[in-house]
Amino acid sequence: MFRSQRWYVVGMLFIAGVINYLDRSALSITAPLIQKDLHFTHAEMGIVFSSFFVGYALFNFVGGVLSDRIGAKRVFGAAMGVWSLFCGATALATGLGSLLVLRVLFGMGEGPFSSSNNKMVNNWFPHREATSAVGVISSGTPLGGAIAGPVIGLFVLQWGWRWAFVGTMVLGLIWLVFWVATTTELPRDNKRITAEELALIEEGRAQADTVLGGDAGRHAGLGFYLKQPIVLATAIAFFSYNYVLFFFLSWFPTYLTEVHHLPLKQMSLVTVIPWLLGSIGLAAGGFLTDMILRVTGDPLQSRRWVLAICLGMSALCVGFAGRVDSTTGAVALMSVSIFFLYVTGAVYWGVIHDVVRRENVGGVGGFIHLLANLAGVIGPALTGFIVQWMNGSYVSAFVLAGVIALIGAVCSWLFIRPDASHKVAKKGVVLS
């Protein structure tokens, strides 16, 4: 067992992230076969990709609110059980209608993933380590995407696309058994935690670097936060992040097979590269912003710089990725884009930790995540219609993804910054 119980919790959530994206990537890897087997057009396949996010976006918010009210451990465990079962049930799809229903239900199960694990981090970590912990947890998701290619590809080649979904379901249910048996909602309820670690966590949780609205913010309800410009700007930046991510997750494998004529086996291996770089970027991004915070004592400035610069770099790379003729060039540009994109992955949650009181972290995080994941409802379907309208060309879809990422970078620079409504702390002590 881990000597540090808070990092054991992170380890469990990291593995859950791997399973989460293994499950989620299964559809994009098998999409060319499903499209052929069930006779879908590009537009219909785009609607299938987007249907997941109808349930997912709604339950981002529901899961966050429930995490505040009944506990993140329960919500996260229930989410894992539900999404695993409906991932496996995807094998039963017989046509467009049944697949749409199953994907919506699967999305509802995955919806609480980020807001509830963010709440667990808020329960278990001192503020100065929170973004690092979220970064480590989040780095499991691109790792899941990276191994999805060869793992799902192997399942498909050996047993067919339906069994790929059953296999990933089993992994989730095994994880759930360990989660229920070995974790607790709060550190003080854990029998294996040391007195030293408990003191470190509770002392660190009592500190905050920035409180939105000062003393008023400390006593505000959920509605207060949902109207604040910094919260809305974070949601817009997160939307742009997700638009690029879900464009890549949903359509890039199909783009490689259709435009660059890669067979399934080769495509499955090539898609590992961007995911591996993304995993490195996610882990590094959390530690980078926490390091800047410790040096400057200014949390929002550290988040602002990382978001604006890295979203801008991601926008530039994805915008040009669809214009290159070679497979190597397209994969290289998309890989660099995903790396910079994922450096920002933990930062959105860092802003929430900075400006929201503990009792509202789940709800505010869920609201931001809901707005951000409207990108998943819009983006994959819109990409399908664009490709169909442009007679199989993906160039406009890549450019649109770049423009949206650039908008996120600009919003981050303009609005995620200290102002007169914030009480900014130096060296982790709230100024009042």
Secondary structure by P-SEA (a helix, b strand, c coil): ccccaaaaaaaaaaaaaaaaaaaaaccccaaaaaaaaacccaaaaaaaaaccaaaaaaaaaaaaaaaacccaaaaaaaaaaaaaaaaaaccccccaaaaaaaaaaaaaaaccaaaaaaaaaaacccccaaaaaaaaaaaaaaaaaaacaaaaaaaaacccccaaaaaaaaaaaaaaaaaaccccccccccccccaaaaaaaaaaaacccccccccccccccaaaaaacaaaaaaaaaaaaaaaaaaaaaccaaaaaaacccccaaaaaaaaaaaaaaaaaaaaaaaaaaaaaaaacccaaaaaaaaaaaaaaaaaaaaaaccccccaaaaaaaaaaaaaaaaaacaaaaaaaaaccccccaaaaaaaaaaaaaccccccaaaaaaaaaaacccaaaaaaaaaaaaaaaaaaaaccccccccccccccccccc
